[in-house]
Amino acid sequence: MRGLQPWRWLGVPMLQVLVATILFGIPIRVFDLQVPQPVFPMALAFAWAVIRPSVLAPFAVLILGLFLDIFWGGPLGLWALCLLIAYGVAFAGRSMMAGQGRLILCGWYGLATATAMVAGYLFVLLDARSAPGPIPLAWQFVATIILYPYSQRLIDLFEDADVRFR
Amino acid sequence: MSLRDNPLGELKVPLAWGGAVALIVAVVAAAALLLSDRRETFKAEAYGVSRKASDTVLAPVGDVLATPGRWIGQGVDYVGDYFGAASENHDLKVQLKQMRTWRDEAIALRSENARFRTLLGLKTDPPIPMVAARIVTDSHGPFADTRLANTGAEHGVKVGNPVMSEDGLVGRVIGVTDGASRVLLLTDIASRTPVMIDRTNARAILTGDGGPNPRLDYLRGRDPIREGDRVLTSGDGGVVPRGLPVGVAVKGLDGRWRVVLASDRAPIDYVQIMLFQDFTQVVNLKELSQTPTPPPTPGPGIKPVESDLQALGKPDAIAAAIAKPAASAPAAKTPVTPAATATATKPPAAKLDAAKPSAAKPAASKPATPKPAGATAKPKPKTPPTDGGEA
C-alpha cells in the first residue's frame, strides 16, 4: 500500500485516546488518592504533527479537544485551543525534528505540552479572572509527559508509512 | 535522483500549506467557542445543547464503567470491616460517649431556640427537599473540576442547586438534562461560594483554583480567622442556604488562608442535590420589572405637561398632588414656556388650573398653603395707622 489511510493513523489512535480518557474519568480512588488525569490527546497532537502534514489532523485535534472540554466539564474550546497550539508548535518545529534522536523528540514533546499548559493557564486566567493553582497544573503536566512513549510509538509506526514523505 | 527531480517532491509544499491553513481554521473555531462559553453562569440555557446531549450519553456509560470499581471498593470495605471490627467497635464506643454529651446539649439548645423563635415570631426557613444521586464521572484537572451525577431534570434538579455529600458541601449544579446533572466542585477555578467563619462570623468568598484546597478571599475584620476554624456557608446572596459545613481553615504554603474541604474526607460517590431555590429563582422578576415607577418630581415652578400626566395614567390625581408643592414654591419668577401654558389651558386641564394658583403672580403674594379661592384674594396693602395726618 503506497498511501497511508486516515483511519489507521488518525481514527484508531483517536478511539484509543477516547477510551483511555473515559476510563481515567471513572470516580475511583487508589489508597485514598485520586487517579491522575493526563491529557491523552496531547500525545496524538504531537505525533500527528511529526508524522506528516495533513488537512484532517488539525480538525481531529479540534474534535478531541472539544471532547475533553465536554467530558471534563471545562470551558468549551479551552482544551481544543491548547491542543491546537501544541500541534502548531510541533508542526512548526517539524523540520528541526527530522532525523533527531528520541531524547530530542521527547524534549520537543515537553516543550509542546508546556506551551499548551501555559496557554491554558493564561486563557483560564482571563476567563475566570483568577489564577489556577500551579501545583495541580504541574501534576497534570507530569502525568501528560509520561505519555511520550505512546507518542513515539505512533511516530515509529507511521512516519515512514507513506512513501511520499520518506 | 535529487529531491528537485523527484516528481512527488513538489507534493509536500501544497500539503504543508493545506495543513497550516487547516490549523488556522481549527484555531479560529476553537477560539470562537471559547469566547462564547458561559458554563459557570446560573442561566440554564448557557449550558448548551451539545453538553446536554453528551451528558445524557455519558451518564449511563460512566455508570456502567464505574460499577466494577464500586464493587471492588465495597469488597475492600467489607474485608476491612471484618478484620477491623474490634478496633472500630472500641472507637465507636468512645465516640458514642462523646456524642451523648452533645446530644443532651443539642436537646437543650433546640428547646431554647424554639422558645426564642416563638417569642420573636421569627419566620424560619422551610425544610429543603433533596434528591440522591450517584457520581458517574469525575474530572480533577487544573482548569476544570466537575462531576457528572446520574440524576437530572426528571427529579426537579435545576441549575444552581447546591450539592452535598455526607460530610459537607461539594459544589453546585451548572448543567441539567434528563438523567444527568453536571456538578461544579468547590475546587473549580470558576467556583465562588460565600462562606463565613463559624467562630467569628467573618465573611469571605471561597475561591477554587483547581487544587484540593480552595482559598478564602476577601476576609474582613481584625483577626477574623485562626487555624482550625470551621467554615460554613453564609447564605449571602441566596445562592446556597446558610450553615452548610464546608471545611476547616488552614494556612496554605503560599501564606493564604485555605480550606480543607469536609467533603474530601471520603470518596464522593453518592451525593444529595438540594432542591434549594435562591432568591432570584423564587422572585417573579417579570412582575418586579413591571412595577410602575413613581412620577418625576417637578422642578420649582415648572408646570406639568398634560400629555405627560395622561401618560402616567391618572392625570387628575397626580396633577393635584403636584399642584400642592408647586403652589407653595416661589415659582412665579420662573418663566413658563408658551407651549406649557397653552397645554395647560386645554379642557382636561381646567381642573388643574382651578387647583393651581396662577404661576404669573409674584411669589410674595402667594400664601404658604393653598387656600380657597376667596381667601386667595389680593392681600390688602399695609397701611400705616392713621394718626390724623401725613407722616
Boltz contact constraints between the chains, C-beta under 6 A:
constraints:
  - contact:
      token1: [A, 25]
      token2: [B, 137]
      max_distance: 6.0
  - contact:
      token1: [A, 25]
      token2: [B, 138]
      max_distance: 6.0
  - contact:
      token1: [A, 26]
      token2: [B, 65]
      max_distance: 6.0
  - contact:
      token1: [A, 26]
      token2: [B, 66]
      max_distance: 6.0
  - contact:
      token1: [A, 26]
      token2: [B, 69]
      max_distance: 6.0
  - contact:
      token1: [A, 27]
      token2: [B, 135]
      max_distance: 6.0
  - contact:
      token1: [A, 27]
      token2: [B, 138]
      max_distance: 6.0
  - contact:
      token1: [A, 28]
      token2: [B, 69]
      max_distance: 6.0
  - contact:
      token1: [A, 29]
      token2: [B, 267]
      max_distance: 6.0
  - contact:
      token1: [A, 34]
      token2: [B, 140]
      max_distance: 6.0
  - contact:
      token1: [A, 37]
      token2: [B, 140]
      max_distance: 6.0
  - contact:
      token1: [A, 37]
      token2: [B, 141]
      max_distance: 6.0
  - contact:
      token1: [A, 53]
      token2: [B, 15]
      max_distance: 6.0
  - contact:
      token1: [A, 53]
      token2: [B, 16]
      max_distance: 6.0
  - contact:
      token1: [A, 53]
      token2: [B, 19]
      max_distance: 6.0
  - contact:
      token1: [A, 54]
      token2: [B, 19]
      max_distance: 6.0
  - contact:
      token1: [A, 55]
      token2: [B, 18]
      max_distance: 6.0
  - contact:
      token1: [A, 55]
      token2: [B, 19]
      max_distance: 6.0
  - contact:
      token1: [A, 55]
      token2: [B, 22]
      max_distance: 6.0
  - contact:
      token1: [A, 58]
      token2: [B, 22]
      max_distance: 6.0
  - contact:
      token1: [A, 58]
      token2: [B, 23]
      max_distance: 6.0
  - contact:
      token1: [A, 58]
      token2: [B, 26]
      max_distance: 6.0
  - contact:
      token1: [A, 59]
      token2: [B, 26]
      max_distance: 6.0
  - contact:
      token1: [A, 62]
      token2: [B, 26]
      max_distance: 6.0
  - contact:
      token1: [A, 62]
      token2: [B, 30]
      max_distance: 6.0
  - contact:
      token1: [A, 70]
      token2: [B, 51]
      max_distance: 6.0
  - contact:
      token1: [A, 70]
      token2: [B, 54]
      max_distance: 6.0
  - contact:
      token1: [A, 72]
      token2: [B, 139]
      max_distance: 6.0
  - contact:
      token1: [A, 72]
      token2: [B, 144]
      max_distance: 6.0
  - contact:
      token1: [A, 73]
      token2: [B, 139]
      max_distance: 6.0
  - contact:
      token1: [A, 73]
      token2: [B, 144]
      max_distance: 6.0
  - contact:
      token1: [A, 73]
      token2: [B, 146]
      max_distance: 6.0
  - contact:
      token1: [A, 73]
      token2: [B, 182]
      max_distance: 6.0
  - contact:
      token1: [A, 74]
      token2: [B, 143]
      max_distance: 6.0
  - contact:
      token1: [A, 74]
      token2: [B, 144]
      max_distance: 6.0
  - contact:
      token1: [A, 75]
      token2: [B, 37]
      max_distance: 6.0
  - contact:
      token1: [A, 75]
      token2: [B, 39]
      max_distance: 6.0
  - contact:
      token1: [A, 76]
      token2: [B, 33]
      max_distance: 6.0
  - contact:
      token1: [A, 76]
      token2: [B, 37]
      max_distance: 6.0
  - contact:
      token1: [A, 77]
      token2: [B, 30]
      max_distance: 6.0
  - contact:
      token1: [A, 77]
      token2: [B, 33]
      max_distance: 6.0
  - contact:
      token1: [A, 77]
      token2: [B, 34]
      max_distance: 6.0
  - contact:
      token1: [A, 78]
      token2: [B, 34]
      max_distance: 6.0
  - contact:
      token1: [A, 80]
      token2: [B, 30]
      max_distance: 6.0
  - contact:
      token1: [A, 81]
      token2: [B, 30]
      max_distance: 6.0
  - contact:
      token1: [A, 81]
      token2: [B, 31]
      max_distance: 6.0
  - contact:
      token1: [A, 81]
      token2: [B, 34]
      max_distance: 6.0
  - contact:
      token1: [A, 84]
      token2: [B, 26]
      max_distance: 6.0
  - contact:
      token1: [A, 84]
      token2: [B, 27]
      max_distance: 6.0
  - contact:
      token1: [A, 84]
      token2: [B, 30]
      max_distance: 6.0
  - contact:
      token1: [A, 88]
      token2: [B, 23]
      max_distance: 6.0
  - contact:
      token1: [A, 120]
      token2: [B, 143]
      max_distance: 6.0
  - contact:
      token1: [A, 124]
      token2: [B, 143]
      max_distance: 6.0
  - contact:
      token1: [A, 124]
      token2: [B, 189]
      max_distance: 6.0
  - contact:
      token1: [A, 128]
      token2: [B, 189]
      max_distance: 6.0
  - contact:
      token1: [A, 128]
      token2: [B, 190]
      max_distance: 6.0
  - contact:
      token1: [A, 130]
      token2: [B, 189]
      max_distance: 6.0
  - contact:
      token1: [A, 130]
      token2: [B, 207]
      max_distance: 6.0
  - contact:
      token1: [A, 132]
      token2: [B, 142]
      max_distance: 6.0
  - contact:
      token1: [A, 132]
      token2: [B, 189]
      max_distance: 6.0
  - contact:
      token1: [A, 132]
      token2: [B, 209]
      max_distance: 6.0
  - contact:
      token1: [A, 132]
      token2: [B, 210]
      max_distance: 6.0
  - contact:
      token1: [A, 133]
      token2: [B, 209]
      max_distance: 6.0
  - contact:
      token1: [A, 133]
      token2: [B, 210]
      max_distance: 6.0
  - contact:
      token1: [A, 133]
      token2: [B, 211]
      max_distance: 6.0
  - contact:
      token1: [A, 135]
      token2: [B, 211]
      max_distance: 6.0
  - contact:
      token1: [A, 136]
      token2: [B, 142]
      max_distance: 6.0
  - contact:
      token1: [A, 136]
      token2: [B, 210]
      max_distance: 6.0
  - contact:
      token1: [A, 136]
      token2: [B, 211]
      max_distance: 6.0
  - contact:
      token1: [A, 137]
      token2: [B, 142]
      max_distance: 6.0
  - contact:
      token1: [A, 140]
      token2: [B, 141]
      max_distance: 6.0
  - contact:
      token1: [A, 140]
      token2: [B, 142]
      max_distance: 6.0
  - contact:
      token1: [A, 164]
      token2: [B, 8]
      max_distance: 6.0
  - contact:
      token1: [A, 164]
      token2: [B, 11]
      max_distance: 6.0
